[in-house]
């Protein structure tokens, strides 16, 4: 029994030594939260009956009450540095953390009755944050509206893709093509690289040229290889010639909105309907949307203005 008391006294000694340091770390972490973090920290209304209240702070003079609930406590705890999780999960750690939250809430209650709330610095900071939040909300509303509208369009009678549509497309395009490409923006350079690529049309030679010259960095690292595609999934100006050339042959260069492409056909194989179905559905949905966007451009007065900086 004496040994246990001795061990406990030794543990207690370390707790007293470390406690001030732990309190300091937790206070710093709480009081230095990101400015853009919006937190509901000052509750004056009575909490619902089913909400567990950990602390109740009453302003007797002004007849107001603030609560710290279990939910708020958990939210604050989850926002802390993960390195403190082990300590803050203990009874002592939780009590300490609650005590810090109480001090923060007491300070907030006192600050709400001070002249600081009317100061120019506080007012300007709040107004600026409100403007930023309003702008973020406007962007969110626009994007959400567009996403939901497009979703409804895809399910509408006019744009919906049926099983029959998918099967008809599969009859004509039941295969996928594998190619490698080299992307360039200078036509003179494209001519030179094309000559090199055609001189020795091996995969090794083309891979070397792609790594050396292609501006499409992600595919250049792989020797110019592009993931296999069903006609309709890739760029039409590339798909058409890729469908007609023999495996192992190099062709180019082909101009697209991205630049100038030199391609090598690596393979072509049939694909099952089961594997192709969702991909074909996505192709047809995109084609339907392209028609829809063309109609919109004709319906609305569209004008693309040149960037003054680019034209100088």
FENVENHU-V774926 format. One line per field, one symbol per residue. burial: I if it has 24 or more other ideal C-beta (glycine too) atoms within 12 Angstrom, else O. A space follows every 10 residues. Layout:
burial: ???
This chain:
burial: OOOOOOOOOO OOOOOOOOOO OIIOIIOOII OOOOOOOOOO IIIOOOOOOO OOOIIOIOOO OOOOOIIIIO OIIOOIIOII OOOIOOIIOO OOIIOIIIII IIOIIOOIIO OOOOOOOOOO OOOOOOOOOO OOOOOOOOOO OOOOOOOOOO OOOOOOOOIO IOOOOIOOII OOIIIIIIII IIIIOOOOII OOIIOIIIOO IOIOIIIOII OOIIIIOOII OOIIIIOIII IIIIIOOIIO IIIOIOOOII IIIIOIOOII IIIIIIOIOO IOOOOIOOII IOIIIOOIIO OOOOOOOOOO OOOOOOOOOO OO
